[in-house]
Amino acid sequence: MSPNTEFIPFARPVLGAEEEQAVLRVMRSGWLTTGREAQLFEQEFAEYCGVPHAIAVSSATAGLHLALEALGIQPSDQVAVSPYTFAASAEVIRYLGADPVFVDIEPQSFNIDHDALRRVAARQPIQAVMPVHVAGYPCRNAEIRDIAAQHGAVVVEDAAHSFPARDDGAIIGSQSDAGVFSFYATKTITTGEGGMLVCTDAEVSERARVMRLHGIDRPVWNRYRAPTANHDYEVIAPGYKYNLPDLLAALGRVQLRRAEEFHKRRLHIAEHYLAALADCEELQLPPHDRPQSWHLFILRLRLEKLAIDRDTFIALLGDAGIGSSVHYRPLHLMPYYRQRYALSPGDFPISLDTYRRSVSLPIYPALRDSEVERICIAVRAICRQHRVR
């Protein structure tokens, strides 16, 4: 296929010679699982975020689970979270026997509405709040932490989309009781699979470390390597298997050094989209009044101005050789949550309306300027050809 017609995937990782050399170094070391590379990755990430503690984990899902557990969330506790998020945000609450309390999103963003949160917290007890920074656009953290403090609740930030953006000078996800980042294959930096939990409290950090690896009370990764290694250890709690192997940590260390480079490229692409699509009346552009990571670029279609629905819009993008996605189908529509909590589609009207109108365009550092322009031309053409006359 010619460069002008080849398929543009929705996501594509940026991996080069330095990442290859890092993986080869670990392979040749003879030690593949959690060890020195993971420790260094934690130290470097903590320094980058300006926090004392960072715990490398097998996924952001694992990190969220560990954070809630370490902060004392118990069965029957209630954790406020938006339904406009990926399944992981709510499922980790259920892992602990606690219940998600869904709170609708702001009309202007994809994030939890702090005014709605205030109303929910006033009428029922909540033990934790989990703000999700959807697409990397920051939640109203100061207001959310204020509400949580008034009700004695902890705050765990789902910052899976946020790295390395800053809000008021601080890395998004680093200012609450805990924050969790994702290094999944599509994220702003990647280890393929993996994540990082950050916090400031030493006891929370220590509990998360213990529970990360089977509830063992001390680091045991070097017990097969050192001539005088101590093979004795205690299991002090029924923990999990959530550690990050050195093979993946080595990738993460390189990607961390490239984070600002990647972020600048995402910002460049977002600015191109915003300028090229600004005069399309059929589109509501994503909020861009605050610094963000631009992990996702989510359009909301003004369906009253279009003669087609969202799914047809996506199909037409596909016909033009452009991958796209939808973020997210709200969790209150999913059978498990709908049935368990007797929820109806209209219970969270802004989340429902946003879902029905949302299309995510490709945005990643490997996306070429010519591809960005081709995507803009295709989006504009679909709007022009299918607008209501």
N, C-alpha and C positions, 0 to 999 in steps of 0.2 A: 504494500500500500504506500502511496505517496505521503509525505509528512502532513499534507493538508487534509487527509481523509482517514489516517490511522486512528484507531480508537483511543480516546483519552480516558484512562481509568479514573475512578473516583479518588483513589488514594494510591500512593507509591512511596516506599521508604527511600531515604537518601543514605546509602551505604557506600563507602569508598575503600581505598587502600589502607587507610589507617585503622578502620574497623576490622578489616581482614587480618592485618598484622596483630591486632590485639587478641583476636580469637585464636590465631595460630600460636601466639605466645602462651596462652593458657593451655592449649592442647599439648604443646611440647613440654609444659611444666610437669605433667603427670598428675595434676590435681584439677578436677573439673567442677566439683560441686562447691558449696559455699566455703570461702576461705579468705585469703588475703585480698583478692580483687574486690570481693563484696565489701570487706571492711573499708578499703580505700574509697570505693564508690560512696559508701555512707558518709565518710568523713568529708569528701569533696562536695557532696550534695548538701550536707548540713552547713558547710561554710558558705556555699552559694546562696542558700536560703536565709542565712543569718540566724540559724537556730542551733541549740546545743545537741539535739538528738535527731538522728535519721536512721530508720530501720528498713533495710532492703527486703522486699517481699516478692512472692511469686506472681502477684497481680495486685491491682488497685482494689479489687474485691476483697482479697485477703487482708489488705491494709485497713480497709473500712471495718471489717469484722474484728480485727485485732484492736483497733482504736476504740470501738464501742465496748468491747469486752474489758479492755484495760481501764476504761473510764467508769466501769461499774454498772453498765446497763444490764438489767435483770429481766427474767420472765415477767410479762404483764406490764413492763414499763412502756411508755409511749414516746415515739421519736417522730418529730415533725419533719416532713420532707415533701418536696414537690412531686406530683405524679408525672411531670414532664421530664423524664430522665430514663436512663438505661435500667434494666432489671436489677443490676447489682446494688444500686443505692438502697432499694427496699428489701431485697432478699437477705442482706446481712443482718438487718433488724430482726427478721424472722428466725435466722440461725440461732439467735440468743433467746428466742421465745418472747421477744418484745413485739410491739405492734407499730406499724407505720401509721402516722396520722397525716393524711395528705392535705396539702395546702396549695391553693391555686397559684398560678404565676402572674407576674406583672403584665399588663397589656403591652408595655413598651419593650420588654425583653423576654427572655425565655426562662427567667429565674424566679425563685420563690418570692411572693409578694409579702414584704415585711409587714404591711398593714393588715393583710389577711392573717398572717402569723400571729400578730398581736391579738386579734379577735379570738383566734383558736386557743391561744394560751390563757386567755382570760376566762374561758368557759370550761376548760378541762386541763388536768395536770399533764405536763410534758416533762420528761427527764432529759431529753436531748433534742437538738436541732441539727439537721444535716443540710446545709445549703449546698446546692450543686451549681457550679459556675459553668452553665451550659455554653458550649462553643468557645469558652475561654473568656467570656464577658463577666466581669466580677459582680457578684451579688452585693447587696447593700449590707456589707459586713458589720459596720459600726452599729447600725440599727438592730441587726439580728443578734449581735452579741449583747446589746443592751437589753433586748427582750428576754433573752435566755437568762441573763444575770438576775433580772427581776423575778424570775420564776425558778431559780435554782437549777437551771438546766445547763448541761455541757454543750459545746458546739464542736462538731466534727465536720470539717470542710471536705466535700467531695471535689477536689481540685484536679480531677482526671484530665480535664481539657485545658488547664490554665497555664502550665509551665511554658516559658519563664516570665510571664507578664507580671508587672508590678502595679499595685493599687496604693496610692498615697505613699509611694516609695518602698513598700514591702512586697516581697513575693506573694502573690495570691495563694492562699492556703497555708501561710506560715504564722498567722497571728491569732489563731484560736486554740482551743484545748488540744486539737490534733488536726492535721491536714494530710490528705492522701493524694498522691499523684500516680498517673498511669504511664507505663512505657510500652503499651500494646503496639502492635505493628503499624497502626495508623496514627499514632499520637505524635506530639510535637518533637519529642525525642523518643527513641525506641530501643528496647532490648529484645524485641520480638514478643515476649511475654514478660511481665514484671511490673513492679511498682515501688513506691517509697512512702513510708509513714514518717511524718515529722511532728515533733512536739517539743515543749519546753520543760515539762515536768519529768524529773528523773525517775520517779516511781512509775509513771505511765510508760515511759520508755523501757524500763526494766521488765515490767509485766509483759509488754508486747514482745520483747526479745525472748523471754522464757516461753511464751505461748506460741511463738513463731515456729519453734522446733520441738514439738512433743512435750512441752512442759519441763524440759531439762534445765537444771538450775545453774548451768555454767556453759561457756563456749566449749564445744567438743569437736569442732571441725578438724583440729590438728592432732586428734588422738591417734591417728594412723601414721603420722609423719615424724613427730619429734621422738628422738631416741629415749627421752625420759618422760614421755607423755603420761598424764594421769588418766587412767582408764576408768576411774571411779566417778560416778555422777549420780544425782538424785532426780527422780521425776516428782515434781512438787504439785503438778496439776495435769489434767488430761488435755494436753495441748494439741496443736495442729501441725501440718507439714506445709509451711508457707515460706520456706527460705528461698533466696535467689541464688542460683549457681554462679560460680565464677565466670563460666563461659559467657553468660548474659551480662554480668556485672562489667566485664571487660568492654563489651559493646557500649554499655551505658556510660562508662567513663569517657570514652571518645565522643559520644553523642553530647554529653554534658558540655564538653569544651566547644562544641559547635552550636550550642543552643542559641546564642545571640545571633549568629549568622543565619540560622534557620528562621528565627523570629523576624529578622529584618526582611527576609524574602517573603514570608507570609504577609507581612504588613504591606509590602510593595504590591503583591497580588490583590489584597483587599482594597487598596486605594485605587487600583486599576478598575476593579469591579464597580466600586462605588461611583467613580467618575463616569464610566461607560454606561451604567444602568440608571443613573440618577433621573433621567427624564422619562423613564418608562412608568407611566401612570398605573400600569397593571401590576406593579411590584411594590411591596413594602420592603425596603432594604433593612439589613440588620442594624441594631443600634451601634453607633460608632462615636459616642460622645466621651468615652473613657478609654484608657489604655486596656488592651486585652491581648490574648495570645493568638487570636484568629485560627484556632484549631479547626473550626467550622465556619463556613460562610452560608448562612441560612436565609434564603429568600422566603417571604410570605406573599403568596399570590393574592391579589385583590380579585377574588372570583367573580364579584359582581361586574367587573370590567372585562371578563374573559368569557368566551363561549365554550370553553373546555374546563374540565376539572383538573385537580392536581395530578392524578395518575396519568391522564392523557398528556399533560405537560411533560412529565417524566419520560413517557414513551416516545414523545417527539424528540426530546434530547437524545435518547438512545438511538433513534433513527439517524440523528446527525452525528453519531459516533462519540457521544459524550456520556460518561458515567455520572451518576448522581445518586443521592440517597435521601432518606427521610429521618429526621431527628426531632422528636421521637413519637412513637405511638404511646400515649399516656398509659401509665400502669393501671389506672382505674378502669380501663377498657379490657385489661387482660383477665382471662377467666379466673385465675386463682384469686386475685385481689377483689375482683367484682363479686365473686360468690362469697368469699370469706367475710367481707365487710359490707355486703349488701349495697354495693355502689351502683349508681346509674351514670350513663354517659354525660348527662347534663349537670352532674354534681360539681364539676370543675370546668365551667364553660369556656374560660380563656384557654386552658390547656387543650380542650377539645377543638376549639376553633383554630388555634395555632397549628395543631397537628394536621388538620384537614387542608391547610393552606401552605404548608412548609415544604420546601425543596432545598437540599444542600448541594451546592456546587463544589467541584474539585478545588482544593486549595492546599498546596504542599510545596516545599522548596524546589522539588524537581520539575514542577510545572513550568514549561517554557513560556516566554512572553507571547510567542506566536500561538500557543495553545490557549492562553488566557484570552487573547483577542478573538480566537475562533469561538470560544465558549460565549463571549459577549455577543458576537454577531448572531449566533444561534438563538440565544435567549431573546434578543431583540426581535429577531425574525418571527419567533413563535408568538410573541406578544402582538406584533403588528398584524400577523396573519389571522389571529384568533381573537382579537379584541371585539367587544360588543359594539356593533355599529349603531 
